[in-house]
Amino acid sequence: MKAMEEGRDLSKNEHDMLKDAMRIAAKHEPELMAQVAFQQEVYSGPLPHHEQLNGYDEETRRIIVDMAVQEQAHSHEMYRTGLTGAIAKDQRAQYCALTVALGALATAGWMAQFSPVAAAVIGGLDLVGLVGVFLFPRMLEARNEKKQQAAKPPATPERKRSGGRAKR
Protein backbone atom coordinates (compact mmCIF):
# COMPACT_ATOMS: atom_id res chain seq x y z
CA MET A 1 0.00 0.00 0.00
CA LYS A 2 2.99 2.24 -0.49
CA ALA A 3 1.22 3.75 -3.52
CA MET A 4 -1.49 5.23 -1.29
CA GLU A 5 1.09 6.74 1.05
CA GLU A 6 2.85 8.34 -1.89
CA GLY A 7 -0.43 9.69 -3.25
CA ARG A 8 -0.28 7.85 -6.58
CA ASP A 9 -2.84 5.58 -8.24
CA LEU A 10 -3.02 1.91 -7.27
CA SER A 11 -2.09 -0.83 -9.67
CA LYS A 12 -4.64 -3.58 -10.45
CA ASN A 13 -2.87 -5.96 -8.04
CA GLU A 14 -2.73 -3.34 -5.27
CA HIS A 15 -6.40 -2.51 -5.86
CA ASP A 16 -7.39 -6.18 -5.49
CA MET A 17 -5.32 -6.50 -2.29
CA LEU A 18 -7.02 -3.43 -0.83
CA LYS A 19 -10.48 -4.75 -1.74
CA ASP A 20 -9.74 -8.09 -0.03
CA ALA A 21 -8.38 -6.34 3.07
CA MET A 22 -11.50 -4.17 3.29
CA ARG A 23 -13.80 -7.18 2.90
CA ILE A 24 -11.99 -8.98 5.77
CA ALA A 25 -12.07 -5.83 7.93
CA ALA A 26 -15.81 -5.42 7.28
CA LYS A 27 -16.48 -8.91 8.62
CA HIS A 28 -14.42 -8.44 11.79
CA GLU A 29 -15.03 -4.73 12.52
CA PRO A 30 -18.14 -3.37 10.75
CA GLU A 31 -17.99 -0.03 12.60
CA LEU A 32 -14.54 0.55 11.11
CA MET A 33 -16.01 0.31 7.62
CA ALA A 34 -18.57 2.99 8.46
CA GLN A 35 -15.78 5.54 8.42
CA VAL A 36 -15.26 7.07 5.02
CA ALA A 37 -12.22 8.94 3.75
CA PHE A 38 -12.91 11.71 1.28
CA GLN A 39 -10.40 13.84 -0.59
CA GLN A 40 -11.40 16.71 -2.81
CA GLU A 41 -9.15 19.02 -4.76
CA VAL A 42 -10.55 22.27 -6.08
CA TYR A 43 -8.76 24.51 -8.52
CA SER A 44 -9.98 27.82 -9.82
CA GLY A 45 -8.67 30.17 -12.41
CA PRO A 46 -8.52 30.52 -16.13
CA LEU A 47 -6.20 27.54 -16.58
CA PRO A 48 -6.67 23.94 -15.50
CA HIS A 49 -4.34 22.47 -12.90
CA HIS A 50 -0.89 21.73 -14.32
CA GLU A 51 -1.42 17.97 -14.00
CA GLN A 52 -4.62 18.21 -16.04
CA LEU A 53 -3.02 20.56 -18.54
CA ASN A 54 -0.09 18.18 -19.01
CA GLY A 55 -2.60 15.47 -19.92
CA TYR A 56 -3.35 17.26 -23.20
CA ASP A 57 -1.23 17.21 -26.33
CA GLU A 58 1.03 20.19 -27.11
CA GLU A 59 -1.37 21.86 -29.57
CA THR A 60 -4.33 21.66 -27.18
CA ARG A 61 -2.23 23.05 -24.31
CA ARG A 62 -1.19 25.97 -26.51
CA ILE A 63 -4.83 26.67 -27.44
CA ILE A 64 -5.94 26.55 -23.79
CA VAL A 65 -3.17 28.91 -22.68
CA ASP A 66 -3.87 31.28 -25.60
CA MET A 67 -7.56 31.37 -24.65
CA ALA A 68 -6.65 32.24 -21.06
CA VAL A 69 -4.32 35.02 -22.23
CA GLN A 70 -6.99 36.46 -24.55
CA GLU A 71 -9.63 36.27 -21.81
CA GLN A 72 -7.37 38.10 -19.38
CA ALA A 73 -6.53 40.78 -21.95
CA HIS A 74 -10.24 41.25 -22.69
CA SER A 75 -11.04 41.47 -18.97
CA HIS A 76 -8.35 44.11 -18.45
CA GLU A 77 -9.55 46.08 -21.47
CA MET A 78 -13.14 46.08 -20.18
CA TYR A 79 -11.93 47.26 -16.78
CA ARG A 80 -9.92 50.06 -18.39
CA THR A 81 -12.87 51.07 -20.58
CA GLY A 82 -15.20 51.23 -17.58
CA LEU A 83 -12.71 53.22 -15.54
CA THR A 84 -12.04 55.65 -18.40
CA GLY A 85 -15.80 56.12 -18.88
CA ALA A 86 -16.36 56.80 -15.18
CA ILE A 87 -13.55 59.36 -15.11
CA ALA A 88 -14.89 61.10 -18.24
CA LYS A 89 -18.39 61.19 -16.72
CA ASP A 90 -17.06 62.76 -13.51
CA GLN A 91 -15.12 65.37 -15.52
CA ARG A 92 -18.21 66.29 -17.55
CA ALA A 93 -20.23 66.66 -14.35
CA GLN A 94 -17.57 68.94 -12.86
CA TYR A 95 -17.43 71.12 -15.98
CA CYS A 96 -21.22 71.40 -16.06
CA ALA A 97 -21.33 72.29 -12.35
CA LEU A 98 -18.64 74.92 -12.86
CA THR A 99 -20.56 76.41 -15.81
CA VAL A 100 -23.81 76.57 -13.82
CA ALA A 101 -22.04 78.06 -10.78
CA LEU A 102 -20.26 80.72 -12.84
CA GLY A 103 -23.51 81.51 -14.69
CA ALA A 104 -25.38 81.94 -11.40
CA LEU A 105 -22.56 84.07 -9.99
CA ALA A 106 -22.55 86.28 -13.11
CA THR A 107 -26.35 86.59 -12.90
CA ALA A 108 -26.12 87.54 -9.21
CA GLY A 109 -23.48 90.15 -10.04
CA TRP A 110 -25.59 91.62 -12.81
CA MET A 111 -28.75 91.56 -10.62
CA ALA A 112 -26.92 93.33 -7.77
CA GLN A 113 -27.19 96.68 -9.59
CA PHE A 114 -31.01 96.37 -9.71
CA SER A 115 -31.94 94.35 -6.62
CA PRO A 116 -29.31 93.51 -4.01
CA VAL A 117 -31.73 91.18 -2.19
CA ALA A 118 -32.40 89.09 -5.31
CA ALA A 119 -28.65 89.00 -6.04
CA ALA A 120 -27.96 87.81 -2.47
CA VAL A 121 -30.60 85.08 -2.80
CA ILE A 122 -29.19 83.88 -6.13
CA GLY A 123 -25.60 84.03 -4.86
CA GLY A 124 -26.55 82.27 -1.60
CA LEU A 125 -28.43 79.50 -3.40
CA ASP A 126 -25.45 79.13 -5.74
CA LEU A 127 -23.09 78.70 -2.80
CA VAL A 128 -25.41 76.30 -0.94
CA GLY A 129 -25.91 74.26 -4.11
CA LEU A 130 -22.18 73.95 -4.73
CA VAL A 131 -21.47 72.87 -1.17
CA GLY A 132 -24.38 70.40 -1.30
CA VAL A 133 -23.17 68.86 -4.56
CA PHE A 134 -19.83 68.01 -2.97
CA LEU A 135 -21.07 67.03 0.51
CA PHE A 136 -24.21 65.02 -0.33
CA PRO A 137 -22.39 62.05 -1.98
CA ARG A 138 -20.02 61.77 0.99
CA MET A 139 -22.92 61.85 3.45
CA LEU A 140 -24.71 59.17 1.41
CA GLU A 141 -21.58 56.97 1.38
CA ALA A 142 -21.19 57.32 5.16
CA ARG A 143 -24.84 56.35 5.70
CA ASN A 144 -24.51 53.31 3.44
CA GLU A 145 -21.34 52.20 5.25
CA LYS A 146 -23.14 52.45 8.60
CA LYS A 147 -26.00 50.33 7.23
CA GLN A 148 -23.55 47.73 5.95
CA GLN A 149 -21.74 47.63 9.29
CA ALA A 150 -25.05 47.17 11.11
CA ALA A 151 -26.11 44.39 8.71
CA LYS A 152 -22.93 42.38 9.24
CA PRO A 153 -23.26 39.61 11.82
CA PRO A 154 -21.01 40.03 14.83
CA ALA A 155 -17.77 38.09 14.79
CA THR A 156 -18.01 34.77 16.58
CA PRO A 157 -16.00 34.66 19.80
CA GLU A 158 -12.85 32.64 19.75
CA ARG A 159 -13.01 29.25 21.46
CA LYS A 160 -10.93 28.93 24.55
CA ARG A 161 -8.67 25.95 24.97
CA SER A 162 -9.26 23.62 27.85
CA GLY A 163 -6.63 22.58 30.33
CA GLY A 164 -5.63 26.10 31.33
CA ARG A 165 -2.83 26.29 28.80
CA ALA A 166 -1.77 29.68 27.53
CA LYS A 167 -2.63 30.50 23.95
CA ARG A 168 0.32 30.94 21.61
Sequence and secondary structure as in RCSB ss.txt:
>XXXX:A:sequence
MKAMEEGRDLSKNEHDMLKDAMRIAAKHEPELMAQVAFQQEVYSGPLPHHEQLNGYDEETRRIIVDMAVQEQAHS
HEMYRTGLTGAIAKDQRAQYCALTVALGALATAGWMAQFSPVAAAVIGGLDLVGLVGVFLFPRMLEARNEKKQQA
AKPPATPERKRSGGRAKR
>XXXX:A:secstr
 HHHHHT    HHHHHHHHHHHHHHHHH HHHHT          SSS  HHHHTTS HHHHHHHHHHHHHHHHHH
HHHHHHHHHHHHHHHHHHHHHHHHHHHHHHHHHHHHTTT HHHHHHHHHHHHHHHHHHHHHHHHHHHHHHHHHHH
HS         SSS    
